[in-house]
Amino acid sequence: MEQRRLGRTELMVSVLGYGCGAIGGLMVRGEATEQERAIGRALDLGVTYFDTAFAYGDGVSETNLGRALKTLGANPTIGTKVRIYDDARGEIAGGIAASLEGSLKRLGRDSVDLFQLHNPITQHGRPPSFTDAEILEQAVPALQRLRDAGKLRNYGITGIGDAAALRNVLDQGCFATAQVPYNLLNPSAAAPAIPGVPDLGQIIDHAAARDVGVIGIRVLAGGALSGSDARHPIAAREVSPIASGASYAADVATARRFLPLVEEGHVGDLVEAALRFAIGPEDISLVLVGTATEAEFEHAAAAIAKGRLSAACLERIAALRV
């Protein structure tokens, strides 16, 4: 599998990362044997980056990932995240430190390769978001202390919130990575805005210009870019859109507008179209995909292996947006 440089982290990561979140559900609600088999297969396919967070099942995802990797005797690159909840807003530094200690214990590690803030960053700072000033003045010093202590190698943000606040945070040169929503429904993080969807302010370009490693998230819009509203039994029952349409049903309907790509032979299915589109920008280091089954991830890896979409396919996509 293609490996790409993750900004200034000095890490090389697989262009497809394994998402251990609650939407796909395998690493939160699946059976241990299925989890270990899926993780093992991902490793066999060349996946070197695994993404988790305390928020995924209140630590269940981290626990299951740590157990599976120990069983398999594997030591890939791992990223986890901290989400500061309302009861810890008055003590940001303490909340970050406590969250990391818990994550390390569940993962069975002394340190983590990447630790990311999972709260939106906005100019108003209303919960669950924080202002750029709060992040820079309170979160960054705490993260740097943890790095100095050897608890983490790199730290980053989730690039959701106000573009101006996110740009200011990235401009200070503290954060090494940014997770950014980017998909067929809304590519405005790396392109001009599209009417009817939130404008992500080309934040990918801004990050990459500062050598911030970009991790593409929501590349399947929570599953909507399959073009089907059917959900696997262990997948999340409901999915709230992030930086896309007004509802999951609206996202599915918009995704179906791209079915001519399949009918005309550009791609095998909409999932393939979405994944190959997501890895298109050179400024994206990797994309994360969470699944409910090993077979779903196998399908994603096969799509990624075909590489970026052709120029003709991209032209057709532009025409279908009109």
Beta strands, then each sheet from edge to edge (+ up, - down):
strand 1: 3-5
strand 2: 12-14
strand 3: 16-19
strand 4: 49-51
strand 5: 77-82
strand 6: 112-117
strand 7: 121-122
strand 8: 130-131
strand 9: 152-158
strand 10: 177-181
strand 11: 213-217
strand 12: 284-290
sheet 1: 1+ 2-
sheet 2: 3+ 4+ 5+ 6+ 9+ 10+ 11+ 12+ 3+
sheet 3: 7+ 8+
end
